Amino acid sequence: MDRDLLAHLPILLSVARRGGFAAAAGELGLSPSAVSHAVRLVEDRLGQPIFARTTRSVALTETGERLLAGIGPALADLTACWEAARHRQGRISGLLRLNVPSLALPLGLTRVMAAMAERFPDVQVEAFINNGLTDIVAEGFDAGVRLGEMIDADMIALRLTPPFDAILVAAPAYIAQHGQPGTLADLAAHRCIGFRQIRAGGLYRWDLVAEGRDVSLAVPSTSIVNDPLAALDLARAGTGIAYLFEPLARADLAAGRLIHLLPESAVTEPGLFLYYPRRSRDAPKLRAFITTARDVLKG
């Protein structure tokens, strides 16, 4: 491989991650023409297209997918070695990229990021919001945050939050107009706020407890979102009944803006975990984040 192509490989990863040349240019601080030139140079040397381009989108070709699947981990290893060398000189710096669901921020990640900015000002922490599932290694992330049950077994996982309940809530205005369900079966006659699954595309079936049994319930959804924080807003507005993690609704429940419905139906989820590949465990910026998270969230 030509050595002069090495500098262009992070550009390829950015285009794939961001889904376009302009977005990659913004991330890297380059002009779109410079990004396009780098991609074209690599494609010319390779003799095959890496990206399939249309007027609306940029997507990896099969060759591009195979190439970047190998490049991503290799560049991550090089970055870790570089940062380890800098750390030995007494300085922790660099970009720490996290792939996280939107609910992670109000459940504690915001406080951790604020503490990181104070303790390690040379470390940039990027929280890339993604409510679906992704391959953090292939996509160039240092770590991710997800529910414990969603993490692959080959990842190292560290608990960020205690377990919490998934509950049903609605605004007093909604209850005043439509009444309060007495059983799970009554939900069929109510307006519910559905959650669209990012990858599968279908509506999420609510995991609940009925007469001591775990059930997976399909509900009539008059409003549909793909972000739990949007479901919370709609519930506050009296749009319908929402299925939410209790910590997200805790302040609204305490203030009376929301009512906890059918509390006996709640199921307990394992909580949020930080996860990362084993080879990244010694990266200084990741260790700094883990230490900070433990200090901030220990209460």
N, C-alpha and C positions, 0 to 999 in steps of 0.2 A: 504494500500500500504506500502511496506517495505521502511523504511527511507533511507536505503543505496542505493536505486535506484534513489533518487532525483538528485544526482550528475551526473547521466548518461543521464538525460533527455535533457540537452542542446546539448549533443553529437548526440542524435537522430535527433534533429532539424537541426543540421549542416549537417548531412549526407543527409537528405531530401532536404535541400536547395541547397547543392552543387552537389547532384546527384552522390555521390560516397564516399567511405571510405577514399581514399588517399587525395581527395580534402578537406574533412572535417578535416582530420588530419593536413593538412597544415594550415587551418584556425584556428584551436584550439591549435596548437603547441604541438600536441601529435604524437605518432607513429601510423601508420596504424593498427598495431596489437592491440594497446590499444583501438582504436576506435572499431575495430571488436569485441574485448572482451566485451566492454560495451554494444554494440548492442545485442550480443549473450546472455548476462546475463539478459537483460530486456526481450528478447524474451522467454528465458527459464522460467522466473518467470511468464510471461503473459500466456505462454502455446500456443502461436500463433506467426507466423512470422509477423514482422513489415515491413520488406523489402523483395521484390522478387529480387533475384540476378541472373544475367547471367554473362558470361565472358566479356560482353561489357557494361553492365549497371546495375544500382541499382535503383529500383522504389518502391514506397510505395504500400503495399497491401491495400485492403479495410479496414482491421482492423487498419493498420498503419495510413491511412488517417484520420480515425475517432479519433484515439488517439492523433495525433499531432495537429488536429484542436482544441482540447481542451487544450493541453499542451502549445501551442505557446502563446495564450493570457495570460494564467496564469503565465508563466515565465516572460512575458513582464511586468505584474503588479508587480511581485516581484522585478524585476530590477528597475522599476520606484520608488518603495518604498525605496529601498536601496540607490539609487542615491539622492533621496530627503533628506534622513537622512545625507548623506555626504555633501550635499549642505548646510544644516543647520549648519555645522561646517565650512562653508566658502570656500568650494572647489567644483568646478564643474569638473567632470571627467567621464570617461567611453567611450564606443563605441557608436557612433550615426550612424545607418545604414540607408542609403537612397537608394531607388530604383528609378533610373532616366533614361531617354532616353539619348542617346549620345549627342544630340544637346543641352542639358541643360548646358553642360560645357562651350562651347564657347559663349553661350547666357548669362552667368553670374555666373554659379555655380563655375567655377574655381576661380574667384575673391573672392567669399564668402568663399570657402575652404581655400584660402590663408590667408584671414583675420582671420578665426577661428584658424588657426595654431598659429597666433601671439597673439590673445587675450586669447585663452583658450588652452594652450599647453597640458593640461591633458585630453582633449577631442580628441578622434580619430574619424574622419569623414570618413566613407566608402561610396563612391559613386558606387553602384553596377549597371553597365550599362545593361539596359534591354529595348529594343525598342518595346516590346510587352506590354500587360496589365497583371497585377498580383494582387493577394490578399496580400497586404502588411502585414496585421495582421497575416494571416496564414503562411506567409513566414518569419516572424520574423523581419520585417523592422520597424523602428521607424516612418518613413515618406516616402513619395514619391513625385515625380515631374512629372506632366503631363499637357497636354492642359486642359483648364478649362472644356471643353465639355466631357472629358473622366473620370471625377471624380465622384464617387458615392455620392449621396445626403446625406448619413449619415456621411460623412467625413467633418472635418473642412478644409477649403481651404483658403490660403492666396496668393495673387497675387505676383509673382516674377518679371514679365516683363510686359510691356504694350502690347496691342494687336499688331499683325503684319500681314503683307500680305503674302499669298502663291503665288509665282510668277513663271513664266517660264523664263529660262535662257539658253544660249548657248554660246560657245566660238566663237570669231571672225573667227577662222580657220574653225569651222564647218559651219558657215554662208557663208563663202567664197566658200566652196565646195558644199553645199547643198541648199543654198538660205535661205531666211527668210520667215517663214509662215506669210500670211496676215490675215488669219482667223483661228479659232479653227479647222474648217474642214480640213485645210491644214496639220494639224498634222498627219493625216492618211498616208501621203506620206513621213513623216520624221522618223528619228531614234530617239527614245525616251528612256530615262533611267527609267525603271520601278522600283517600290518599292514592295517587297514581304511582305505581312502582316504576322507577326510572328504567331499569333494564328489561324487566318482563313486560312492562307496558300495561298490565292489568291493574285492577283496583285491589288494594291490600284488604285481605279478610281480617277482621278484628279478632285477635286472640283474647278470649275471655273465659270465665269460669261459670258454668251452669250446673247447679245441684252437685257441686263437688267435682265436676268433670271439666277438663279443658275442651273448649270448643273453638272452632274457627268460623266466624260468622260473616256472611256476605250481607251488607246493609244497603238500603236504598240511598243513593247519594244524589242530592239535589245540587250540591256544590262539590267540586273536585279540585284538589291542589296536589302539588308534589313536594311541599315543604311543610313540616310540622308547625313552624312559626306562623305560616299563613293560615293553617287550620286554627291555631290559637286566636288569631285576629278575627277570623270569621265567627268563631264561637263567642267571643266578646261582643260582637256586633249583633248577636241574636239570630244568626243565619241558620243554625242547626246544632245538632249534637256532635261533638268532636271526641275522637279517641286520641288521648295525649299521654305523654309521660308526666307523672304527677309533679316533679320539680318544675316543669315549665309552667304549670297552672297554679303553683302553690301561692304566689302572691295574690292572684286574682280570686282564688278560693277564700283566702284569709280576709280579703277586702269585700267579699260578697258580690264581686263582679261575675263570678261563675259559681255554679252549684254542682257538687259531686253527685252523679247519678248512679244508682245500683252499685253501691260500694262493694257488695259481696261478689260482684263479677270481676273485680280487678285481678290481673295477673302480675306476677313479679318478674321483671326483666333483670338480666345480670348486671346492668350498668355499663358505663363507657370505659373502654380500655385504649391506651396508646399501644400501637403495635409496630414492629419494624423487623427487617431481616437480620439474621444473626450476625452477618458480616458488618453491620452498621453499629453494633453495640458499643464499640470503643471510639466512635466519632466524638470529638470533644464537644461540638455544638449540640449533639443529641444528648450527651451525658449532662450538659448544662441545663437543657430543657427538662430532663427527667428529674434532676435534683430540685429545680425550681418548682415543678409541678407538685412534687411530694411535699415541699415546704408550704406551698400556697393552699393545697387542697387537703392537707392532713386533718383539718378540722371538719 
